[in-house]
Amino acid sequence: MNDLQKCQLEILKAFIKVCEKHHLQYYLVGGTCIGAIRHHGFIPWDDDIDVGLPRPDYDKFIALQNAFDNPRYFIQTYQTDKHYIYNFAKVRDSQTTFIEKPFSHQQINHGVWIDVYPIDGMSYQDVPPQKLGKKVRRFWHNVYLMYLGIFYRKISKRTWYLDIPLNIVSALFFWTNVNHYRNKRIDRYAKKIPYEKALLVGNLFGNNADREAMPKIIYEEGSRATFEGVDVLVPKDYDRYLTLLFGDYMKLPPLDKQVGHHYHNGLSLEEDYISYCRKHRL
């Protein structure tokens, strides 16, 4: 493990402790689930941790802001951090700094994080996931419109011809999410099919959301696995889950794909993000 992964692992441990204390079902999902099964820990080049909870448990979790033993951990949602734009949560370590490039100008908590996703109802019927493609595209249409409000850039002599148009777009679309109007609309859409009544469920905020639609029985009570020496939960039928999502998940990707996908404009595992941003005038 590198130092960033060690920090993320500590956040995961704190997250699991809260879930167990409050009897909340969770799973390692996406690439983190692959890591648990294939590597018994992080995929070596990975730079984040993804967890998911069924929507009813997710909604309970994000209300537990003060449940962590250490106050350095912060549950970030658009309700708790007014300039945060995602409809899924992050658990941040507020005593650290990782400033993602796309959000460099956002006045948000910039601590190192793990992603926490709701697993939502996606269909009342057991239909091929491809048939949900239209629903997913309509859903992501709203998500992309929300993202357009964050493209503010400092204008430089070298890239002014890109900076100015992007700033205009950012200003125009910023106002479409006043009082988190679009976030609330996306939430209503995500919750339209109650998890308890759905046959197919999944992470609507995943990179391939139509592939995420799976029979609920795949998740159930979960299966035990080991992640960097920590006892964790993954979907009950993790083999079917990972195969549906990634295909041959035990096969390593080509070398040029073995890279992380989060880039930063500032990183410190010793200095809190407020002090870091002040010191570096960010």
C-alpha positions in Angstrom: 0.0 0.0 0.0 1.1 3.5 -0.6 0.5 6.3 1.9 -2.7 7.6 0.2 -4.2 4.0 0.3 -3.3 3.7 3.9 -5.2 6.9 4.7 -8.2 5.6 2.7 -8.1 2.3 4.5 -8.4 4.1 7.9 -11.5 5.9 6.6 -12.9 2.6 5.5 -12.3 1.1 8.9 -14.1 4.0 10.5 -17.0 3.6 8.0 -17.4 -0.1 8.7 -17.4 0.5 12.5 -20.3 3.0 12.1 -22.2 0.6 9.8 -21.8 -2.3 12.2 -22.7 -0.2 15.3 -26.0 0.9 13.6 -26.7 -2.4 11.8 -26.4 -1.0 8.3 -25.8 -3.3 5.3 -22.9 -2.3 3.2 -20.7 -3.8 0.4 -17.4 -3.0 -1.2 -18.4 -2.3 -4.8 -16.9 -1.7 -8.2 -13.1 -1.9 -8.5 -12.8 -2.1 -4.7 -14.7 -5.3 -4.8 -12.3 -6.6 -7.5 -9.5 -5.7 -5.2 -10.9 -7.6 -2.3 -11.4 -10.8 -4.4 -8.4 -10.7 -6.8 -5.8 -9.0 -4.6 -7.3 -9.3 -1.1 -6.8 -5.5 -0.9 -6.2 -2.6 -3.2 -5.8 -3.1 -6.9 -2.1 -1.9 -6.8 -2.7 1.1 -9.0 -6.1 2.1 -7.6 -6.5 5.4 -5.9 -9.9 5.3 -4.3 -12.3 3.1 -2.3 -16.0 2.5 -3.3 -18.7 1.2 -1.0 -22.4 1.0 -1.5 -25.5 0.6 0.7 -29.1 -0.3 -0.1 -31.0 3.0 -0.4 -32.8 2.6 3.0 -29.5 2.0 4.8 -27.7 4.7 2.8 -30.3 7.3 3.9 -29.8 6.3 7.5 -26.0 6.4 7.1 -25.8 10.0 5.8 -27.8 11.1 8.8 -25.1 9.8 11.2 -22.8 12.8 10.9 -21.7 12.6 14.5 -21.4 8.8 14.8 -17.7 8.6 14.1 -15.4 8.2 17.1 -13.0 10.7 15.6 -14.4 14.1 14.5 -11.9 14.3 11.7 -14.3 12.2 9.6 -17.0 14.1 7.8 -20.0 12.7 5.7 -20.1 15.0 2.7 -23.4 15.3 0.8 -25.0 18.2 -0.9 -27.0 18.7 2.3 -23.9 19.0 4.6 -21.6 20.8 2.2 -23.5 23.4 0.2 -21.0 23.6 -2.8 -20.7 19.8 -3.2 -22.5 18.7 -6.3 -22.7 14.9 -6.3 -25.8 12.9 -5.3 -23.7 10.3 -3.6 -21.8 10.8 -0.4 -18.1 10.8 0.5 -16.6 10.2 3.9 -13.7 12.7 4.1 -10.7 12.9 6.5 -10.8 16.6 7.2 -7.3 16.6 8.6 -5.8 15.8 5.1 -5.9 17.3 1.7 -6.6 15.9 -1.8 -7.8 18.7 -4.2 -9.3 17.0 -7.3 -8.5 19.0 -10.4 -12.1 19.5 -11.6 -13.1 20.9 -8.2 -10.1 23.1 -7.5 -12.2 26.2 -7.3 -15.0 24.7 -5.3 -15.2 25.8 -1.7 -15.8 22.3 -0.3 -14.2 19.9 2.1 -11.1 18.7 0.2 -10.0 15.9 2.6 -9.0 12.5 1.4 -12.1 10.4 0.9 -13.9 7.2 0.1 -17.0 7.1 -2.1 -20.3 6.0 -0.6 -23.0 5.1 -3.1 -26.8 4.4 -2.7 -27.9 1.1 -4.3 -31.3 2.0 -5.8 -34.3 0.1 -7.2 -33.9 0.1 -11.0 -36.8 -2.1 -12.3 -39.9 -3.8 -11.0 -39.3 -6.5 -13.6 -36.4 -8.9 -14.3 -35.6 -7.5 -17.7 -32.2 -7.4 -19.6 -30.1 -4.5 -18.3 -29.9 -3.1 -21.8 -33.6 -2.3 -21.8 -32.9 0.1 -19.0 -30.5 2.1 -21.2 -33.0 4.8 -22.0 -33.8 5.3 -18.3 -30.2 5.6 -17.4 -29.4 8.0 -20.3 -32.3 10.3 -19.1 -31.0 10.1 -15.6 -27.5 11.0 -16.6 -28.7 13.9 -18.8 -29.7 15.6 -15.5 -26.4 14.7 -13.9 -24.3 16.1 -16.7 -26.3 19.3 -16.7 -25.4 19.7 -13.1 -21.7 19.2 -13.7 -21.7 22.0 -16.2 -21.8 24.5 -13.4 -18.4 23.6 -12.0 -16.2 24.4 -15.0 -14.9 27.7 -13.7 -11.2 28.3 -14.5 -8.7 31.0 -13.9 -8.1 32.9 -17.1 -4.6 32.7 -18.4 -2.9 34.2 -21.4 -2.1 30.8 -22.8 -5.6 29.3 -22.6 -7.9 32.3 -22.5 -9.8 31.2 -25.6 -11.0 28.1 -23.6 -11.2 29.7 -20.2 -13.7 32.4 -21.1 -16.3 30.1 -22.8 -16.0 27.6 -20.0 -16.6 30.3 -17.4 -19.7 31.5 -19.3 -21.0 27.9 -19.4 -20.3 27.5 -15.7 -22.1 30.8 -14.8 -25.1 29.8 -16.9 -25.5 26.3 -15.5 -24.6 27.2 -11.9 -28.0 28.9 -11.6 -29.8 25.7 -12.6 -28.9 24.2 -9.3 -29.8 27.0 -6.9 -30.9 25.6 -3.6 -29.8 22.2 -5.0 -32.8 22.1 -7.2 -31.2 19.7 -9.7 -29.7 17.5 -6.9 -33.2 17.1 -5.4 -34.6 16.3 -8.8 -32.0 13.6 -9.4 -32.7 12.2 -5.9 -36.4 11.9 -6.7 -35.6 10.2 -9.9 -33.2 7.7 -8.3 -35.7 6.9 -5.5 -38.7 6.5 -7.9 -38.6 2.7 -7.6 -38.3 1.7 -3.9 -35.5 -0.6 -3.2 -37.8 -2.9 -1.2 -40.1 -3.4 -4.2 -37.5 -3.7 -7.0 -36.4 -6.9 -8.6 -33.4 -5.2 -10.2 -31.2 -2.9 -8.2 -27.9 -1.1 -8.8 -25.7 1.9 -8.5 -27.2 4.5 -10.8 -24.1 6.7 -10.3 -21.7 4.1 -11.6 -19.7 4.5 -14.8 -21.8 1.9 -16.5 -25.1 2.3 -14.8 -27.1 0.1 -17.1 -24.7 -2.8 -16.4 -25.3 -2.2 -12.7 -28.9 -3.3 -12.9 -28.8 -6.8 -11.2 -31.2 -9.1 -9.4 -31.4 -8.0 -5.8 -30.5 -11.5 -4.6 -26.9 -10.9 -5.8 -26.5 -8.5 -2.9 -28.6 -9.9 -0.1 -26.7 -10.2 3.3 -23.3 -10.1 1.6 -20.3 -12.4 1.7 -17.2 -12.0 3.9 -13.9 -11.1 2.3 -10.5 -9.7 3.3 -9.3 -6.2 2.3 -5.8 -5.3 3.4 -6.3 -7.5 6.5 -9.7 -6.0 7.3 -12.8 -8.2 7.4 -15.3 -6.7 4.9 -18.5 -7.4 3.1 -18.9 -7.8 -0.6 -22.1 -8.7 -2.6 -23.3 -12.2 -1.7 -22.8 -13.6 -5.2 -19.7 -11.5 -5.9 -18.7 -13.6 -8.8 -21.9 -12.9 -10.7 -21.8 -9.3 -9.6 -18.3 -8.7 -10.9 -18.8 -10.8 -14.1 -21.9 -8.8 -15.0 -20.1 -5.6 -14.4 -16.6 -6.2 -15.7 -16.5 -9.6 -17.5 -13.4 -11.6 -16.8 -12.5 -9.6 -13.6 -9.6 -12.0 -12.7 -7.7 -11.0 -15.8 -5.4 -8.0 -15.3 -6.0 -5.1 -17.8 -3.2 -4.0 -20.2 -0.3 -2.1 -18.7 -1.4 1.2 -20.1 -4.7 0.8 -18.3 -3.1 0.1 -14.9 -3.3 3.7 -13.7 -5.3 5.7 -11.2 -8.0 8.0 -12.4 -8.0 10.9 -9.8 -5.7 13.8 -10.5 -5.0 16.5 -8.0 -3.9 20.1 -7.7 -2.8 19.6 -4.1 -2.1 16.6 -1.8 -1.1 16.4 1.8 -1.7 13.6 4.3 -0.4 15.6 7.2 -2.0 19.0 6.7 -5.7 19.8 6.8 -7.3 21.1 3.6 -8.2 24.5 5.1 -4.6 25.3 6.1 -3.3 23.8 2.8 -5.6 26.0 0.7 -4.8 29.1 2.7 -1.1 28.5 2.5 -1.1 27.8 -1.3 -3.8 30.5 -2.0 -6.2 28.0 -3.6 
